[in-house]
Amino acid sequence: METYCDRCGEPAAAHDHASCRAARRMEPPRYCTQCRRRMVVQVTPLGWTARCSEHGALTSV
């Protein structure tokens, strides 16, 4: 369950995140959806990796 938006970090139920979803098609997540921590993001020519210190990593590939 996503508690927070992975792009803006605001609560998922706070408002419509249509602009965040549109932007996420072209960029990696910036915030952990579980704890709202800012993630460490690495972008390479082959994809991206986003890591939360508490909840682990996500990858695009």
Stockholm file with secondary structure:
# STOCKHOLM 1.0

chainA/1-61         METYCDRCGEPAAAHDHASCRAARRMEPPRYCTQCRRRMVVQVTPLGWTARCSEHGALTSV
#=GR chainA/1-61 SS CCCBCTTTCSBTTTSCCHHHHHHHTTSCCCBCTTTCCBCEEEEETTEEEEEETTTEEEECC
#=GC SS_cons        CCCBCTTTCSBTTTSCCHHHHHHHTTSCCCBCTTTCCBCEEEEETTEEEEEETTTEEEECC
//
